[in-house]
Amino acid sequence: MDIPKKTPFNPETNVYNLNGKTLPKTSVFIAKIYLKKFDVVEVHALGETISKAVKVVEQLQRQNYVTIENINTFTQKFEDNRTKAKIIVTLKVTDDGKKRVNEEIKQ
């Protein structure tokens, strides 16, 4: 049986678009990968995913990985005349958070 080779996740921008299908625990881990590479990370979420984004950001702040710099909410309009609520949370990694993320994630 072949074991699939793991490829490291390497984000190119500091924008983390939260997926509604990903578990919150996994989303926190992915956010830590972003925090390892970038000092300022934007978490974007649309519609029903907003509550999950709030939970993820709240957990990171409670564990002293980040400070919340800015929260922006608005309604995004789509080409087919649909609208959805959108949230953008700007996070800044703390000094202690950067050290802990580097220890936890070996990539």
Biopython code that builds the backbone (N, CA, C, O; Angstrom):
import numpy as np
from Bio.PDB.StructureBuilder import StructureBuilder

atoms = [
    (1, "MET", "N", (0.844, -1.174, 0.000)),
    (1, "MET", "CA", (0.000, 0.000, 0.000)),
    (1, "MET", "C", (0.889, 1.237, 0.000)),
    (1, "MET", "O", (1.793, 1.366, 0.826)),
    (2, "ASP", "N", (0.626, 2.135, -0.926)),
    (2, "ASP", "CA", (1.407, 3.362, -1.020)),
    (2, "ASP", "C", (0.875, 4.401, -0.041)),
    (2, "ASP", "O", (-0.328, 4.650, 0.036)),
    (3, "ILE", "N", (1.785, 4.992, 0.694)),
    (3, "ILE", "CA", (1.422, 6.070, 1.603)),
    (3, "ILE", "C", (1.617, 7.383, 0.858)),
    (3, "ILE", "O", (2.710, 7.659, 0.364)),
    (4, "PRO", "N", (0.563, 8.196, 0.771)),
    (4, "PRO", "CA", (0.716, 9.454, 0.032)),
    (4, "PRO", "C", (1.740, 10.360, 0.707)),
    (4, "PRO", "O", (1.787, 10.475, 1.932)),
    (5, "LYS", "N", (2.554, 10.996, -0.121)),
    (5, "LYS", "CA", (3.577, 11.896, 0.389)),
    (5, "LYS", "C", (2.923, 13.213, 0.802)),
    (5, "LYS", "O", (2.114, 13.776, 0.065)),
    (6, "LYS", "N", (3.282, 13.691, 1.980)),
    (6, "LYS", "CA", (2.728, 14.948, 2.469)),
    (6, "LYS", "C", (3.481, 16.107, 1.832)),
    (6, "LYS", "O", (4.711, 16.117, 1.772)),
    (7, "THR", "N", (2.724, 17.070, 1.365)),
    (7, "THR", "CA", (3.343, 18.272, 0.824)),
    (7, "THR", "C", (3.103, 19.413, 1.805)),
    (7, "THR", "O", (1.974, 19.610, 2.253)),
    (8, "PRO", "N", (4.132, 20.156, 2.140)),
    (8, "PRO", "CA", (3.948, 21.241, 3.105)),
    (8, "PRO", "C", (3.052, 22.342, 2.546)),
    (8, "PRO", "O", (3.120, 22.680, 1.364)),
    (9, "PHE", "N", (2.224, 22.882, 3.405)),
    (9, "PHE", "CA", (1.329, 23.978, 3.037)),
    (9, "PHE", "C", (2.112, 25.280, 3.168)),
    (9, "PHE", "O", (2.645, 25.587, 4.234)),
    (10, "ASN", "N", (2.177, 26.036, 2.087)),
    (10, "ASN", "CA", (2.957, 27.269, 2.077)),
    (10, "ASN", "C", (2.099, 28.418, 1.530)),
    (10, "ASN", "O", (2.042, 28.617, 0.317)),
    (11, "PRO", "N", (1.432, 29.177, 2.413)),
    (11, "PRO", "CA", (0.577, 30.263, 1.928)),
    (11, "PRO", "C", (1.394, 31.360, 1.246)),
    (11, "PRO", "O", (2.498, 31.690, 1.678)),
    (12, "GLU", "N", (0.829, 31.917, 0.171)),
    (12, "GLU", "CA", (1.529, 32.961, -0.581)),
    (12, "GLU", "C", (1.141, 34.365, -0.134)),
    (12, "GLU", "O", (1.926, 35.302, -0.279)),
    (13, "THR", "N", (-0.064, 34.514, 0.409)),
    (13, "THR", "CA", (-0.494, 35.823, 0.914)),
    (13, "THR", "C", (-0.914, 35.668, 2.368)),
    (13, "THR", "O", (-1.050, 34.553, 2.871)),
    (14, "ASN", "N", (-1.118, 36.791, 3.034)),
    (14, "ASN", "CA", (-1.510, 36.742, 4.441)),
    (14, "ASN", "C", (-3.025, 36.660, 4.631)),
    (14, "ASN", "O", (-3.520, 36.892, 5.734)),
    (15, "VAL", "N", (-3.764, 36.333, 3.574)),
    (15, "VAL", "CA", (-5.229, 36.239, 3.641)),
    (15, "VAL", "C", (-5.634, 34.771, 3.773)),
    (15, "VAL", "O", (-5.366, 33.958, 2.889)),
    (16, "TYR", "N", (-6.286, 34.445, 4.894)),
    (16, "TYR", "CA", (-6.784, 33.090, 5.131)),
    (16, "TYR", "C", (-8.295, 33.111, 4.925)),
    (16, "TYR", "O", (-9.032, 33.643, 5.755)),
    (17, "ASN", "N", (-8.755, 32.529, 3.813)),
    (17, "ASN", "CA", (-10.186, 32.409, 3.528)),
    (17, "ASN", "C", (-10.701, 31.159, 4.217)),
    (17, "ASN", "O", (-10.393, 30.040, 3.808)),
    (18, "LEU", "N", (-11.477, 31.356, 5.250)),
    (18, "LEU", "CA", (-11.970, 30.240, 6.037)),
    (18, "LEU", "C", (-12.981, 29.432, 5.243)),
    (18, "LEU", "O", (-13.860, 29.993, 4.587)),
    (19, "ASN", "N", (-12.854, 28.119, 5.304)),
    (19, "ASN", "CA", (-13.731, 27.202, 4.591)),
    (19, "ASN", "C", (-14.774, 26.671, 5.570)),
    (19, "ASN", "O", (-14.432, 26.310, 6.696)),
    (20, "GLY", "N", (-16.009, 26.619, 5.169)),
    (20, "GLY", "CA", (-17.072, 26.147, 6.043)),
    (20, "GLY", "C", (-17.025, 24.663, 6.337)),
    (20, "GLY", "O", (-17.619, 24.211, 7.316)),
    (21, "LYS", "N", (-16.330, 23.893, 5.511)),
    (21, "LYS", "CA", (-16.291, 22.442, 5.689)),
    (21, "LYS", "C", (-15.154, 21.985, 6.600)),
    (21, "LYS", "O", (-15.153, 20.841, 7.057)),
    (22, "THR", "N", (-14.205, 22.848, 6.866)),
    (22, "THR", "CA", (-13.059, 22.495, 7.693)),
    (22, "THR", "C", (-13.446, 22.565, 9.166)),
    (22, "THR", "O", (-14.153, 23.483, 9.582)),
    (23, "LEU", "N", (-12.988, 21.606, 9.948)),
    (23, "LEU", "CA", (-13.264, 21.605, 11.381)),
    (23, "LEU", "C", (-12.567, 22.783, 12.056)),
    (23, "LEU", "O", (-11.499, 23.199, 11.608)),
    (24, "PRO", "N", (-13.151, 23.330, 13.124)),
    (24, "PRO", "CA", (-12.522, 24.466, 13.810)),
    (24, "PRO", "C", (-11.100, 24.164, 14.290)),
    (24, "PRO", "O", (-10.223, 25.024, 14.208)),
    (25, "LYS", "N", (-10.873, 22.961, 14.785)),
    (25, "LYS", "CA", (-9.535, 22.583, 15.261)),
    (25, "LYS", "C", (-8.526, 22.640, 14.112)),
    (25, "LYS", "O", (-7.397, 23.096, 14.292)),
    (26, "THR", "N", (-8.938, 22.176, 12.940)),
    (26, "THR", "CA", (-8.078, 22.217, 11.759)),
    (26, "THR", "C", (-7.863, 23.660, 11.319)),
    (26, "THR", "O", (-6.760, 24.028, 10.913)),
    (27, "SER", "N", (-8.902, 24.471, 11.395)),
    (27, "SER", "CA", (-8.785, 25.885, 11.015)),
    (27, "SER", "C", (-7.802, 26.625, 11.915)),
    (27, "SER", "O", (-7.061, 27.487, 11.442)),
    (28, "VAL", "N", (-7.786, 26.299, 13.207)),
    (28, "VAL", "CA", (-6.825, 26.909, 14.130)),
    (28, "VAL", "C", (-5.410, 26.515, 13.726)),
    (28, "VAL", "O", (-4.511, 27.356, 13.722)),
    (29, "PHE", "N", (-5.203, 25.245, 13.385)),
    (29, "PHE", "CA", (-3.880, 24.776, 12.963)),
    (29, "PHE", "C", (-3.434, 25.492, 11.687)),
    (29, "PHE", "O", (-2.287, 25.925, 11.585)),
    (30, "ILE", "N", (-4.338, 25.614, 10.718)),
    (30, "ILE", "CA", (-4.002, 26.304, 9.463)),
    (30, "ILE", "C", (-3.684, 27.777, 9.743)),
    (30, "ILE", "O", (-2.759, 28.334, 9.152)),
    (31, "ALA", "N", (-4.439, 28.397, 10.629)),
    (31, "ALA", "CA", (-4.169, 29.795, 10.988)),
    (31, "ALA", "C", (-2.775, 29.936, 11.591)),
    (31, "ALA", "O", (-2.092, 30.932, 11.354)),
    (32, "LYS", "N", (-2.354, 28.946, 12.365)),
    (32, "LYS", "CA", (-1.006, 28.984, 12.950)),
    (32, "LYS", "C", (0.069, 28.906, 11.873)),
    (32, "LYS", "O", (1.135, 29.504, 12.016)),
    (33, "ILE", "N", (-0.204, 28.172, 10.795)),
    (33, "ILE", "CA", (0.751, 28.121, 9.678)),
    (33, "ILE", "C", (0.880, 29.511, 9.060)),
    (33, "ILE", "O", (1.984, 29.951, 8.739)),
    (34, "TYR", "N", (-0.244, 30.199, 8.896)),
    (34, "TYR", "CA", (-0.204, 31.574, 8.385)),
    (34, "TYR", "C", (0.572, 32.476, 9.345)),
    (34, "TYR", "O", (1.366, 33.310, 8.911)),
    (35, "LEU", "N", (0.342, 32.309, 10.651)),
    (35, "LEU", "CA", (1.018, 33.143, 11.645)),
    (35, "LEU", "C", (2.518, 32.887, 11.677)),
    (35, "LEU", "O", (3.301, 33.776, 12.014)),
    (36, "LYS", "N", (2.909, 31.678, 11.327)),
    (36, "LYS", "CA", (4.345, 31.376, 11.295)),
    (36, "LYS", "C", (5.026, 32.153, 10.173)),
    (36, "LYS", "O", (6.155, 32.617, 10.329)),
    (37, "LYS", "N", (4.340, 32.293, 9.050)),
    (37, "LYS", "CA", (4.936, 32.952, 7.885)),
    (37, "LYS", "C", (4.739, 34.469, 7.894)),
    (37, "LYS", "O", (5.616, 35.204, 7.441)),
    (38, "PHE", "N", (3.605, 34.944, 8.401)),
    (38, "PHE", "CA", (3.277, 36.372, 8.360)),
    (38, "PHE", "C", (3.036, 36.897, 9.772)),
    (38, "PHE", "O", (2.492, 36.186, 10.618)),
    (39, "ASP", "N", (3.437, 38.131, 10.024)),
    (39, "ASP", "CA", (3.192, 38.754, 11.327)),
    (39, "ASP", "C", (1.770, 39.295, 11.440)),
    (39, "ASP", "O", (1.222, 39.387, 12.539)),
    (40, "VAL", "N", (1.173, 39.652, 10.305)),
    (40, "VAL", "CA", (-0.209, 40.135, 10.275)),
    (40, "VAL", "C", (-0.994, 39.244, 9.318)),
    (40, "VAL", "O", (-0.607, 39.069, 8.162)),
    (41, "VAL", "N", (-2.096, 38.684, 9.805)),
    (41, "VAL", "CA", (-2.914, 37.764, 9.011)),
    (41, "VAL", "C", (-4.349, 38.273, 8.995)),
    (41, "VAL", "O", (-4.875, 38.716, 10.016)),
    (42, "GLU", "N", (-4.978, 38.205, 7.816)),
    (42, "GLU", "CA", (-6.393, 38.551, 7.686)),
    (42, "GLU", "C", (-7.200, 37.266, 7.541)),
    (42, "GLU", "O", (-6.930, 36.451, 6.660)),
    (43, "VAL", "N", (-8.187, 37.093, 8.407)),
    (43, "VAL", "CA", (-9.090, 35.944, 8.327)),
    (43, "VAL", "C", (-10.382, 36.434, 7.678)),
    (43, "VAL", "O", (-11.052, 37.320, 8.208)),
    (44, "HIS", "N", (-10.729, 35.853, 6.526)),
    (44, "HIS", "CA", (-11.936, 36.231, 5.789)),
    (44, "HIS", "C", (-12.963, 35.107, 5.919)),
    (44, "HIS", "O", (-12.609, 33.930, 5.854)),
    (45, "ALA", "N", (-14.230, 35.470, 6.101)),
    (45, "ALA", "CA", (-15.304, 34.477, 6.160)),
    (45, "ALA", "C", (-16.580, 35.081, 5.591)),
    (45, "ALA", "O", (-16.857, 36.269, 5.757)),
    (46, "LEU", "N", (-17.348, 34.231, 4.915)),
    (46, "LEU", "CA", (-18.610, 34.639, 4.289)),
    (46, "LEU", "C", (-19.786, 33.895, 4.913)),
    (46, "LEU", "O", (-19.678, 32.712, 5.235)),
    (47, "GLY", "N", (-20.897, 34.582, 5.082)),
    (47, "GLY", "CA", (-22.154, 33.940, 5.468)),
    (47, "GLY", "C", (-22.089, 33.141, 6.755)),
    (47, "GLY", "O", (-21.681, 33.648, 7.800)),
    (48, "GLU", "N", (-22.500, 31.880, 6.663)),
    (48, "GLU", "CA", (-22.582, 31.016, 7.838)),
    (48, "GLU", "C", (-21.222, 30.687, 8.436)),
    (48, "GLU", "O", (-21.145, 30.229, 9.576)),
    (49, "THR", "N", (-20.168, 30.910, 7.698)),
    (49, "THR", "CA", (-18.818, 30.615, 8.181)),
    (49, "THR", "C", (-18.327, 31.683, 9.158)),
    (49, "THR", "O", (-17.309, 31.489, 9.822)),
    (50, "ILE", "N", (-19.032, 32.797, 9.253)),
    (50, "ILE", "CA", (-18.614, 33.889, 10.134)),
    (50, "ILE", "C", (-18.518, 33.425, 11.584)),
    (50, "ILE", "O", (-17.559, 33.767, 12.276)),
    (51, "SER", "N", (-19.493, 32.654, 12.050)),
    (51, "SER", "CA", (-19.460, 32.202, 13.447)),
    (51, "SER", "C", (-18.247, 31.319, 13.709)),
    (51, "SER", "O", (-17.665, 31.369, 14.793)),
    (52, "LYS", "N", (-17.865, 30.515, 12.727)),
    (52, "LYS", "CA", (-16.673, 29.679, 12.875)),
    (52, "LYS", "C", (-15.417, 30.540, 12.918)),
    (52, "LYS", "O", (-14.496, 30.266, 13.688)),
    (53, "ALA", "N", (-15.380, 31.576, 12.093)),
    (53, "ALA", "CA", (-14.224, 32.479, 12.082)),
    (53, "ALA", "C", (-14.062, 33.150, 13.444)),
    (53, "ALA", "O", (-12.948, 33.287, 13.950)),
    (54, "VAL", "N", (-15.173, 33.562, 14.026)),
    (54, "VAL", "CA", (-15.128, 34.203, 15.339)),
    (54, "VAL", "C", (-14.587, 33.228, 16.383)),
    (54, "VAL", "O", (-13.779, 33.616, 17.226)),
    (55, "LYS", "N", (-15.020, 31.972, 16.339)),
    (55, "LYS", "CA", (-14.529, 30.966, 17.286)),
    (55, "LYS", "C", (-13.030, 30.742, 17.132)),
    (55, "LYS", "O", (-12.308, 30.654, 18.125)),
    (56, "VAL", "N", (-12.563, 30.651, 15.892)),
    (56, "VAL", "CA", (-11.142, 30.402, 15.627)),
    (56, "VAL", "C", (-10.301, 31.573, 16.129)),
    (56, "VAL", "O", (-9.298, 31.376, 16.816)),
    (57, "VAL", "N", (-10.713, 32.786, 15.785)),
    (57, "VAL", "CA", (-9.972, 33.982, 16.185)),
    (57, "VAL", "C", (-9.985, 34.142, 17.702)),
    (57, "VAL", "O", (-8.970, 34.487, 18.308)),
    (58, "GLU", "N", (-11.138, 33.889, 18.307)),
    (58, "GLU", "CA", (-11.273, 34.001, 19.753)),
    (58, "GLU", "C", (-10.349, 33.012, 20.466)),
    (58, "GLU", "O", (-9.722, 33.350, 21.470)),
    (59, "GLN", "N", (-10.271, 31.804, 19.944)),
    (59, "GLN", "CA", (-9.409, 30.790, 20.544)),
    (59, "GLN", "C", (-7.935, 31.191, 20.439)),
    (59, "GLN", "O", (-7.179, 31.030, 21.398)),
    (60, "LEU", "N", (-7.530, 31.707, 19.292)),
    (60, "LEU", "CA", (-6.142, 32.147, 19.121)),
    (60, "LEU", "C", (-5.812, 33.303, 20.062)),
    (60, "LEU", "O", (-4.713, 33.363, 20.613)),
    (61, "GLN", "N", (-6.760, 34.215, 20.247)),
    (61, "GLN", "CA", (-6.517, 35.338, 21.148)),
    (61, "GLN", "C", (-6.491, 34.876, 22.605)),
    (61, "GLN", "O", (-5.649, 35.327, 23.383)),
    (62, "ARG", "N", (-7.391, 33.996, 22.972)),
    (62, "ARG", "CA", (-7.454, 33.499, 24.342)),
    (62, "ARG", "C", (-6.172, 32.774, 24.739)),
    (62, "ARG", "O", (-5.744, 32.829, 25.892)),
    (63, "GLN", "N", (-5.562, 32.089, 23.759)),
    (63, "GLN", "CA", (-4.322, 31.356, 24.026)),
    (63, "GLN", "C", (-3.084, 32.237, 23.841)),
    (63, "GLN", "O", (-1.957, 31.744, 23.876)),
    (64, "ASN", "N", (-3.295, 33.532, 23.648)),
    (64, "ASN", "CA", (-2.239, 34.538, 23.543)),
    (64, "ASN", "C", (-1.307, 34.335, 22.349)),
    (64, "ASN", "O", (-0.116, 34.634, 22.427)),
    (65, "TYR", "N", (-1.851, 33.828, 21.249)),
    (65, "TYR", "CA", (-1.079, 33.752, 20.007)),
    (65, "TYR", "C", (-1.141, 35.075, 19.259)),
    (65, "TYR", "O", (-0.162, 35.482, 18.632)),
    (66, "VAL", "N", (-2.291, 35.750, 19.321)),
    (66, "VAL", "CA", (-2.515, 36.955, 18.516)),
    (66, "VAL", "C", (-3.219, 38.031, 19.331)),
    (66, "VAL", "O", (-3.778, 37.783, 20.400)),
    (67, "THR", "N", (-3.165, 39.233, 18.775)),
    (67, "THR", "CA", (-4.049, 40.307, 19.221)),
    (67, "THR", "C", (-4.918, 40.675, 18.022)),
    (67, "THR", "O", (-4.460, 40.645, 16.880)),
    (68, "ILE", "N", (-6.157, 41.018, 18.287)),
    (68, "ILE", "CA", (-7.066, 41.409, 17.213)),
    (68, "ILE", "C", (-6.846, 42.894, 16.942)),
    (68, "ILE", "O", (-7.073, 43.736, 17.811)),
    (69, "GLU", "N", (-6.406, 43.200, 15.737)),
    (69, "GLU", "CA", (-6.109, 44.580, 15.356)),
    (69, "GLU", "C", (-7.348, 45.293, 14.816)),
    (69, "GLU", "O", (-7.565, 46.470, 15.105)),
    (70, "ASN", "N", (-8.160, 44.578, 14.030)),
    (70, "ASN", "CA", (-9.295, 45.228, 13.373)),
    (70, "ASN", "C", (-10.349, 44.178, 13.022)),
    (70, "ASN", "O", (-10.019, 43.046, 12.668)),
    (71, "ILE", "N", (-11.609, 44.565, 13.125)),
    (71, "ILE", "CA", (-12.717, 43.719, 12.684)),
    (71, "ILE", "C", (-13.568, 44.553, 11.737)),
    (71, "ILE", "O", (-14.023, 45.641, 12.091)),
    (72, "ASN", "N", (-13.778, 44.039, 10.536)),
    (72, "ASN", "CA", (-14.542, 44.762, 9.521)),
    (72, "ASN", "C", (-15.659, 43.847, 9.018)),
    (72, "ASN", "O", (-15.396, 42.720, 8.598)),
    (73, "THR", "N", (-16.888, 44.322, 9.059)),
    (73, "THR", "CA", (-18.016, 43.551, 8.530)),
    (73, "THR", "C", (-18.728, 44.376, 7.470)),
    (73, "THR", "O", (-18.839, 45.596, 7.582)),
    (74, "PHE", "N", (-19.202, 43.697, 6.452)),
    (74, "PHE", "CA", (-19.954, 44.363, 5.396)),
    (74, "PHE", "C", (-20.745, 43.326, 4.618)),
    (74, "PHE", "O", (-20.627, 42.127, 4.871)),
    (75, "THR", "N", (-21.548, 43.789, 3.675)),
    (75, "THR", "CA", (-22.333, 42.906, 2.821)),
    (75, "THR", "C", (-21.673, 42.853, 1.456)),
    (75, "THR", "O", (-21.456, 43.882, 0.816)),
    (76, "GLN", "N", (-21.356, 41.646, 1.017)),
    (76, "GLN", "CA", (-20.736, 41.473, -0.295)),
    (76, "GLN", "C", (-21.808, 41.113, -1.312)),
    (76, "GLN", "O", (-22.633, 40.230, -1.078)),
    (77, "LYS", "N", (-21.786, 41.807, -2.442)),
    (77, "LYS", "CA", (-22.747, 41.546, -3.509)),
    (77, "LYS", "C", (-22.076, 40.716, -4.591)),
    (77, "LYS", "O", (-20.905, 40.916, -4.912)),
    (78, "PHE", "N", (-22.839, 39.782, -5.146)),
    (78, "PHE", "CA", (-22.337, 38.912, -6.200)),
    (78, "PHE", "C", (-22.992, 39.268, -7.524)),
    (78, "PHE", "O", (-23.969, 40.016, -7.557)),
    (79, "GLU", "N", (-22.454, 38.731, -8.622)),
    (79, "GLU", "CA", (-22.949, 39.055, -9.964)),
    (79, "GLU", "C", (-24.404, 38.640, -10.183)),
    (79, "GLU", "O", (-25.119, 39.275, -10.957)),
    (80, "ASP", "N", (-24.843, 37.581, -9.507)),
    (80, "ASP", "CA", (-26.216, 37.108, -9.702)),
    (80, "ASP", "C", (-27.193, 37.735, -8.698)),
    (80, "ASP", "O", (-28.212, 37.133, -8.361)),
    (81, "ASN", "N", (-26.877, 38.937, -8.227)),
    (81, "ASN", "CA", (-27.712, 39.729, -7.317)),
    (81, "ASN", "C", (-27.898, 39.118, -5.932)),
    (81, "ASN", "O", (-28.787, 39.536, -5.190)),
    (82, "ARG", "N", (-27.080, 38.142, -5.577)),
    (82, "ARG", "CA", (-27.114, 37.613, -4.212)),
    (82, "ARG", "C", (-26.241, 38.495, -3.324)),
    (82, "ARG", "O", (-25.307, 39.143, -3.798)),
    (83, "THR", "N", (-26.555, 38.510, -2.041)),
    (83, "THR", "CA", (-25.710, 39.219, -1.077)),
    (83, "THR", "C", (-25.439, 38.299, 0.107)),
    (83, "THR", "O", (-26.284, 37.493, 0.494)),
    (84, "LYS", "N", (-24.251, 38.437, 0.669)),
    (84, "LYS", "CA", (-23.884, 37.677, 1.864)),
    (84, "LYS", "C", (-23.083, 38.576, 2.784)),
    (84, "LYS", "O", (-22.352, 39.460, 2.338)),
    (85, "ALA", "N", (-23.233, 38.334, 4.069)),
    (85, "ALA", "CA", (-22.428, 39.062, 5.044)),
    (85, "ALA", "C", (-20.994, 38.548, 4.970)),
    (85, "ALA", "O", (-20.762, 37.365, 4.723)),
    (86, "LYS", "N", (-20.040, 39.442, 5.184)),
    (86, "LYS", "CA", (-18.630, 39.066, 5.163)),
    (86, "LYS", "C", (-17.938, 39.720, 6.348)),
    (86, "LYS", "O", (-18.260, 40.845, 6.729)),
    (87, "ILE", "N", (-16.981, 38.998, 6.926)),
    (87, "ILE", "CA", (-16.179, 39.533, 8.020)),
    (87, "ILE", "C", (-14.708, 39.383, 7.655)),
    (87, "ILE", "O", (-14.292, 38.378, 7.077)),
    (88, "ILE", "N", (-13.938, 40.394, 8.001)),
    (88, "ILE", "CA", (-12.487, 40.341, 7.857)),
    (88, "ILE", "C", (-11.906, 40.709, 9.215)),
    (88, "ILE", "O", (-12.122, 41.813, 9.714)),
    (89, "VAL", "N", (-11.169, 39.778, 9.808)),
    (89, "VAL", "CA", (-10.533, 40.014, 11.100)),
    (89, "VAL", "C", (-9.028, 40.076, 10.870)),
    (89, "VAL", "O", (-8.432, 39.132, 10.351)),
    (90, "THR", "N", (-8.422, 41.189, 11.256)),
    (90, "THR", "CA", (-6.979, 41.358, 11.111)),
    (90, "THR", "C", (-6.316, 40.993, 12.428)),
    (90, "THR", "O", (-6.622, 41.561, 13.476)),
    (91, "LEU", "N", (-5.402, 40.035, 12.355)),
    (91, "LEU", "CA", (-4.701, 39.537, 13.534)),
    (91, "LEU", "C", (-3.228, 39.902, 13.468)),
    (91, "LEU", "O", (-2.622, 39.895, 12.396)),
    (92, "LYS", "N", (-2.661, 40.219, 14.615)),
    (92, "LYS", "CA", (-1.222, 40.459, 14.700)),
    (92, "LYS", "C", (-0.661, 39.467, 15.707)),
    (92, "LYS", "O", (-1.140, 39.373, 16.837)),
    (93, "VAL", "N", (0.355, 38.731, 15.288)),
    (93, "VAL", "CA", (0.939, 37.713, 16.148)),
    (93, "VAL", "C", (1.708, 38.388, 17.288)),
    (93, "VAL", "O", (2.384, 39.394, 17.076)),
    (94, "THR", "N", (1.599, 37.827, 18.494)),
    (94, "THR", "CA", (2.349, 38.344, 19.636)),
    (94, "THR", "C", (3.755, 37.755, 19.613)),
    (94, "THR", "O", (4.007, 36.770, 18.919)),
    (95, "ASP", "N", (4.664, 38.353, 20.366)),
    (95, "ASP", "CA", (6.036, 37.826, 20.429)),
    (95, "ASP", "C", (6.035, 36.402, 20.972)),
    (95, "ASP", "O", (6.707, 35.519, 20.438)),
    (96, "ASP", "N", (5.267, 36.192, 22.047)),
    (96, "ASP", "CA", (5.160, 34.850, 22.627)),
    (96, "ASP", "C", (4.483, 33.897, 21.648)),
    (96, "ASP", "O", (4.868, 32.733, 21.537)),
    (97, "GLY", "N", (3.475, 34.394, 20.943)),
    (97, "GLY", "CA", (2.767, 33.573, 19.960)),
    (97, "GLY", "C", (3.674, 33.137, 18.829)),
    (97, "GLY", "O", (3.601, 31.989, 18.389)),
    (98, "LYS", "N", (4.528, 34.029, 18.348)),
    (98, "LYS", "CA", (5.460, 33.704, 17.259)),
    (98, "LYS", "C", (6.417, 32.604, 17.702)),
    (98, "LYS", "O", (6.695, 31.666, 16.955)),
    (99, "LYS", "N", (6.914, 32.734, 18.923)),
    (99, "LYS", "CA", (7.842, 31.736, 19.457)),
    (99, "LYS", "C", (7.152, 30.378, 19.585)),
    (99, "LYS", "O", (7.717, 29.350, 19.209)),
    (100, "ARG", "N", (5.937, 30.380, 20.114)),
    (100, "ARG", "CA", (5.204, 29.126, 20.305)),
    (100, "ARG", "C", (4.823, 28.480, 18.979)),
    (100, "ARG", "O", (4.888, 27.258, 18.845)),
    (101, "VAL", "N", (4.423, 29.296, 17.991)),
    (101, "VAL", "CA", (4.067, 28.760, 16.673)),
    (101, "VAL", "C", (5.286, 28.115, 16.026)),
    (101, "VAL", "O", (5.183, 27.038, 15.439)),
    (102, "ASN", "N", (6.440, 28.768, 16.132)),
    (102, "ASN", "CA", (7.666, 28.207, 15.554)),
    (102, "ASN", "C", (8.049, 26.887, 16.212)),
    (102, "ASN", "O", (8.585, 26.000, 15.548)),
    (103, "GLU", "N", (7.780, 26.745, 17.513)),
    (103, "GLU", "CA", (8.062, 25.487, 18.210)),
    (103, "GLU", "C", (7.071, 24.392, 17.808)),
    (103, "GLU", "O", (7.454, 23.233, 17.647)),
    (104, "GLU", "N", (5.799, 24.764, 17.647)),
    (104, "GLU", "CA", (4.753, 23.780, 17.359)),
    (104, "GLU", "C", (4.782, 23.273, 15.925)),
    (104, "GLU", "O", (4.557, 22.088, 15.677)),
    (105, "ILE", "N", (5.058, 24.165, 14.980)),
    (105, "ILE", "CA", (4.955, 23.803, 13.566)),
    (105, "ILE", "C", (6.345, 23.728, 12.972)),
    (105, "ILE", "O", (7.028, 24.738, 12.804)),
    (106, "LYS", "N", (6.744, 22.523, 12.661)),
    (106, "LYS", "CA", (8.055, 22.284, 12.048)),
    (106, "LYS", "C", (7.836, 22.009, 10.577)),
    (106, "LYS", "O", (7.449, 20.903, 10.200)),
    (107, "GLN", "N", (8.081, 23.006, 9.741)),
    (107, "GLN", "CA", (7.918, 22.840, 8.291)),
    (107, "GLN", "C", (9.194, 23.193, 7.603)),
    (107, "GLN", "O", (9.274, 23.122, 6.377)),
]
sb = StructureBuilder()
sb.init_structure("model")
sb.init_model(0)
sb.init_chain("A")
sb.init_seg("    ")
for serial, (resi, resn, name, xyz) in enumerate(atoms, 1):
    if name == "N":
        sb.init_residue(resn, " ", resi, " ")
    sb.init_atom(name, np.array(xyz, "f"), 0.0, 1.0, " ", f" {name:<3s}", serial, name[0])
structure = sb.get_structure()
